[in-house]
Amino acid sequence: MANEPLLESDSGAQGDAPAEKDPGTKDDRIRERAYQIWVDEGRPDGRELDHWLRAKWELEGERAR
């Protein structure tokens, strides 16, 4: 037990909610786009990585313009 990493819940700040990410972070935008791709494709199982990579590729392409 002494070698286990300290978890946020073990920090002594009981009852405090973890800090939320900024809503505009890169991963959040990718996640939202990947979700939309998933919905548009009929919510298929097992395509999470495909959707994530496609969303990342699309959003990086928008930044390059």
Distance bins in CASP14 RR format, pairs under 12 A and 6 or more apart:
PFRMAT RR
TARGET T0000
AUTHOR 0000-0000-0000
RMODE 2
METHOD distances of the structure
MODEL  1
1 10 0 0 0 0 0 1 0 0 0 0 0
4 10 0 0 0 0 1 0 0 0 0 0 0
5 11 0 0 0 0 0 1 0 0 0 0 0
6 12 0 0 0 0 1 0 0 0 0 0 0
6 13 0 0 0 0 0 1 0 0 0 0 0
7 13 0 0 0 0 0 1 0 0 0 0 0
7 18 0 0 0 0 0 1 0 0 0 0 0
8 14 0 0 0 0 0 1 0 0 0 0 0
8 15 0 0 0 0 0 1 0 0 0 0 0
8 16 0 0 0 0 1 0 0 0 0 0 0
8 17 0 0 0 0 0 1 0 0 0 0 0
8 18 1 0 1 0 0 0 0 0 0 0 0
8 19 0 0 0 0 1 0 0 0 0 0 0
9 15 0 0 0 0 1 0 0 0 0 0 0
9 16 0 0 0 0 1 0 0 0 0 0 0
9 17 0 0 0 0 0 1 0 0 0 0 0
9 18 0 0 0 0 1 0 0 0 0 0 0
11 18 0 0 0 0 0 1 0 0 0 0 0
11 19 0 0 0 0 0 1 0 0 0 0 0
13 19 0 0 0 0 0 1 0 0 0 0 0
20 28 0 0 0 0 0 1 0 0 0 0 0
21 27 1 0 0 1 0 0 0 0 0 0 0
21 28 1 0 0 1 0 0 0 0 0 0 0
21 29 0 0 0 0 0 1 0 0 0 0 0
21 31 0 0 0 0 0 1 0 0 0 0 0
22 28 1 0 0 1 0 0 0 0 0 0 0
22 29 0 0 0 0 0 1 0 0 0 0 0
23 29 0 0 0 0 1 0 0 0 0 0 0
23 31 0 0 0 0 0 1 0 0 0 0 0
23 32 0 0 0 0 1 0 0 0 0 0 0
24 30 0 0 0 0 0 1 0 0 0 0 0
24 31 0 0 0 0 0 1 0 0 0 0 0
24 32 0 0 0 0 1 0 0 0 0 0 0
24 59 0 0 0 0 0 1 0 0 0 0 0
25 31 0 0 0 0 1 0 0 0 0 0 0
25 32 0 0 0 0 0 1 0 0 0 0 0
25 59 0 0 0 0 0 1 0 0 0 0 0
26 32 0 0 0 0 0 1 0 0 0 0 0
26 33 0 0 0 0 0 1 0 0 0 0 0
26 55 0 0 0 0 0 1 0 0 0 0 0
26 56 0 0 0 0 1 0 0 0 0 0 0
26 59 1 0 0 1 0 0 0 0 0 0 0
26 60 0 0 0 0 1 0 0 0 0 0 0
26 62 0 0 0 0 0 1 0 0 0 0 0
26 63 0 0 0 0 1 0 0 0 0 0 0
27 33 0 0 0 0 0 1 0 0 0 0 0
27 34 0 0 0 0 0 1 0 0 0 0 0
27 52 0 0 0 0 1 0 0 0 0 0 0
27 55 0 0 0 0 0 1 0 0 0 0 0
27 56 0 0 0 0 1 0 0 0 0 0 0
27 59 0 0 0 0 0 1 0 0 0 0 0
28 34 0 0 0 0 0 1 0 0 0 0 0
28 35 0 0 0 0 0 1 0 0 0 0 0
28 55 0 0 0 0 0 1 0 0 0 0 0
28 59 0 0 0 0 0 1 0 0 0 0 0
29 35 0 0 0 0 0 1 0 0 0 0 0
29 36 0 0 0 0 0 1 0 0 0 0 0
29 52 0 0 0 0 0 1 0 0 0 0 0
29 55 0 0 0 0 1 0 0 0 0 0 0
29 56 0 0 0 0 1 0 0 0 0 0 0
29 58 0 0 0 0 0 1 0 0 0 0 0
29 59 1 0 1 0 0 0 0 0 0 0 0
29 60 0 0 0 0 0 1 0 0 0 0 0
29 62 0 0 0 0 1 0 0 0 0 0 0
29 63 0 0 0 0 0 1 0 0 0 0 0
30 36 0 0 0 0 0 1 0 0 0 0 0
30 37 0 0 0 0 0 1 0 0 0 0 0
30 48 0 0 0 0 0 1 0 0 0 0 0
30 49 0 0 0 0 0 1 0 0 0 0 0
30 51 0 0 0 0 1 0 0 0 0 0 0
30 52 1 0 0 1 0 0 0 0 0 0 0
30 53 0 0 0 0 1 0 0 0 0 0 0
30 54 0 0 0 0 1 0 0 0 0 0 0
30 55 1 0 1 0 0 0 0 0 0 0 0
30 56 1 0 1 0 0 0 0 0 0 0 0
30 57 0 0 0 0 1 0 0 0 0 0 0
30 58 0 0 0 0 1 0 0 0 0 0 0
30 59 1 0 0 1 0 0 0 0 0 0 0
30 60 0 0 0 0 1 0 0 0 0 0 0
30 62 0 0 0 0 0 1 0 0 0 0 0
30 63 0 0 0 0 0 1 0 0 0 0 0
31 37 0 0 0 0 0 1 0 0 0 0 0
31 38 0 0 0 0 0 1 0 0 0 0 0
31 48 0 0 0 0 0 1 0 0 0 0 0
31 51 0 0 0 0 1 0 0 0 0 0 0
31 52 1 0 0 1 0 0 0 0 0 0 0
31 55 1 0 0 1 0 0 0 0 0 0 0
31 56 0 0 0 0 0 1 0 0 0 0 0
31 59 0 0 0 0 0 1 0 0 0 0 0
32 38 0 0 0 0 0 1 0 0 0 0 0
32 39 0 0 0 0 0 1 0 0 0 0 0
32 51 0 0 0 0 0 1 0 0 0 0 0
32 52 0 0 0 0 0 1 0 0 0 0 0
32 55 0 0 0 0 1 0 0 0 0 0 0
32 56 0 0 0 0 0 1 0 0 0 0 0
32 58 0 0 0 0 0 1 0 0 0 0 0
32 59 0 0 0 0 1 0 0 0 0 0 0
33 39 0 0 0 0 0 1 0 0 0 0 0
33 40 0 0 0 0 0 1 0 0 0 0 0
33 51 0 0 0 0 1 0 0 0 0 0 0
33 52 0 0 0 0 1 0 0 0 0 0 0
33 53 0 0 0 0 0 1 0 0 0 0 0
33 54 0 0 0 0 1 0 0 0 0 0 0
33 55 1 1 0 0 0 0 0 0 0 0 0
33 56 0 0 0 0 1 0 0 0 0 0 0
33 57 0 0 0 0 1 0 0 0 0 0 0
33 58 1 0 0 1 0 0 0 0 0 0 0
33 59 1 0 0 1 0 0 0 0 0 0 0
33 60 0 0 0 0 0 1 0 0 0 0 0
33 61 0 0 0 0 0 1 0 0 0 0 0
33 62 0 0 0 0 1 0 0 0 0 0 0
34 40 0 0 0 0 0 1 0 0 0 0 0
34 41 0 0 0 0 0 1 0 0 0 0 0
34 47 0 0 0 0 1 0 0 0 0 0 0
34 48 1 0 0 1 0 0 0 0 0 0 0
34 49 0 0 0 0 1 0 0 0 0 0 0
34 50 0 0 0 0 1 0 0 0 0 0 0
34 51 1 0 1 0 0 0 0 0 0 0 0
34 52 1 0 1 0 0 0 0 0 0 0 0
34 53 0 0 0 0 1 0 0 0 0 0 0
34 54 1 0 0 1 0 0 0 0 0 0 0
34 55 1 1 0 0 0 0 0 0 0 0 0
34 56 0 0 0 0 1 0 0 0 0 0 0
34 57 0 0 0 0 0 1 0 0 0 0 0
34 58 0 0 0 0 1 0 0 0 0 0 0
34 59 0 0 0 0 1 0 0 0 0 0 0
35 41 0 0 0 0 0 1 0 0 0 0 0
35 42 0 0 0 0 0 1 0 0 0 0 0
35 43 0 0 0 0 1 0 0 0 0 0 0
35 47 0 0 0 0 0 1 0 0 0 0 0
35 48 0 0 0 0 0 1 0 0 0 0 0
35 51 1 0 0 1 0 0 0 0 0 0 0
35 52 0 0 0 0 1 0 0 0 0 0 0
35 54 0 0 0 0 0 1 0 0 0 0 0
35 55 0 0 0 0 1 0 0 0 0 0 0
36 42 0 0 0 0 0 1 0 0 0 0 0
36 43 0 0 0 0 0 1 0 0 0 0 0
36 51 0 0 0 0 1 0 0 0 0 0 0
36 54 0 0 0 0 0 1 0 0 0 0 0
36 55 1 0 0 1 0 0 0 0 0 0 0
36 58 0 0 0 0 0 1 0 0 0 0 0
36 59 0 0 0 0 0 1 0 0 0 0 0
37 43 0 0 0 0 0 1 0 0 0 0 0
37 44 0 0 0 0 0 1 0 0 0 0 0
37 47 0 0 0 0 1 0 0 0 0 0 0
37 48 0 0 0 0 0 1 0 0 0 0 0
37 49 0 0 0 0 0 1 0 0 0 0 0
37 50 0 0 0 0 1 0 0 0 0 0 0
37 51 1 0 1 0 0 0 0 0 0 0 0
37 52 0 0 0 0 1 0 0 0 0 0 0
37 53 0 0 0 0 0 1 0 0 0 0 0
37 54 1 0 1 0 0 0 0 0 0 0 0
37 55 1 0 1 0 0 0 0 0 0 0 0
37 56 0 0 0 0 0 1 0 0 0 0 0
37 57 0 0 0 0 0 1 0 0 0 0 0
37 58 0 0 0 0 1 0 0 0 0 0 0
37 59 0 0 0 0 0 1 0 0 0 0 0
38 44 1 0 0 1 0 0 0 0 0 0 0
38 45 0 0 0 0 1 0 0 0 0 0 0
38 46 0 0 0 0 1 0 0 0 0 0 0
38 47 1 0 0 1 0 0 0 0 0 0 0
38 48 1 0 0 1 0 0 0 0 0 0 0
38 49 0 0 0 0 0 1 0 0 0 0 0
38 50 0 0 0 0 1 0 0 0 0 0 0
38 51 1 0 1 0 0 0 0 0 0 0 0
38 52 0 0 0 0 1 0 0 0 0 0 0
38 54 0 0 0 0 1 0 0 0 0 0 0
38 55 0 0 0 0 1 0 0 0 0 0 0
39 47 0 0 0 0 0 1 0 0 0 0 0
39 51 0 0 0 0 1 0 0 0 0 0 0
40 47 0 0 0 0 0 1 0 0 0 0 0
40 51 0 0 0 0 1 0 0 0 0 0 0
40 54 0 0 0 0 0 1 0 0 0 0 0
40 55 0 0 0 0 0 1 0 0 0 0 0
41 47 1 0 0 1 0 0 0 0 0 0 0
41 48 0 0 0 0 0 1 0 0 0 0 0
41 50 0 0 0 0 1 0 0 0 0 0 0
41 51 1 0 0 1 0 0 0 0 0 0 0
41 54 0 0 0 0 1 0 0 0 0 0 0
41 55 0 0 0 0 0 1 0 0 0 0 0
42 51 0 0 0 0 0 1 0 0 0 0 0
43 51 0 0 0 0 0 1 0 0 0 0 0
44 50 0 0 0 0 1 0 0 0 0 0 0
44 51 0 0 0 0 1 0 0 0 0 0 0
45 51 0 0 0 0 0 1 0 0 0 0 0
46 52 0 0 0 0 0 1 0 0 0 0 0
47 53 0 0 0 0 0 1 0 0 0 0 0
47 54 0 0 0 0 1 0 0 0 0 0 0
47 55 0 0 0 0 0 1 0 0 0 0 0
48 54 0 0 0 0 0 1 0 0 0 0 0
48 55 0 0 0 0 0 1 0 0 0 0 0
49 55 0 0 0 0 0 1 0 0 0 0 0
49 56 0 0 0 0 0 1 0 0 0 0 0
50 56 0 0 0 0 0 1 0 0 0 0 0
50 57 0 0 0 0 0 1 0 0 0 0 0
51 57 0 0 0 0 0 1 0 0 0 0 0
51 58 0 0 0 0 0 1 0 0 0 0 0
52 58 0 0 0 0 0 1 0 0 0 0 0
52 59 0 0 0 0 0 1 0 0 0 0 0
53 59 0 0 0 0 0 1 0 0 0 0 0
53 60 0 0 0 0 0 1 0 0 0 0 0
54 60 0 0 0 0 0 1 0 0 0 0 0
54 61 0 0 0 0 0 1 0 0 0 0 0
55 61 0 0 0 0 0 1 0 0 0 0 0
55 62 0 0 0 0 0 1 0 0 0 0 0
56 62 0 0 0 0 0 1 0 0 0 0 0
56 63 0 0 0 0 0 1 0 0 0 0 0
57 63 0 0 0 0 0 1 0 0 0 0 0
57 64 0 0 0 0 0 1 0 0 0 0 0
58 64 0 0 0 0 0 1 0 0 0 0 0
58 65 0 0 0 0 0 1 0 0 0 0 0
59 65 0 0 0 0 0 1 0 0 0 0 0
END
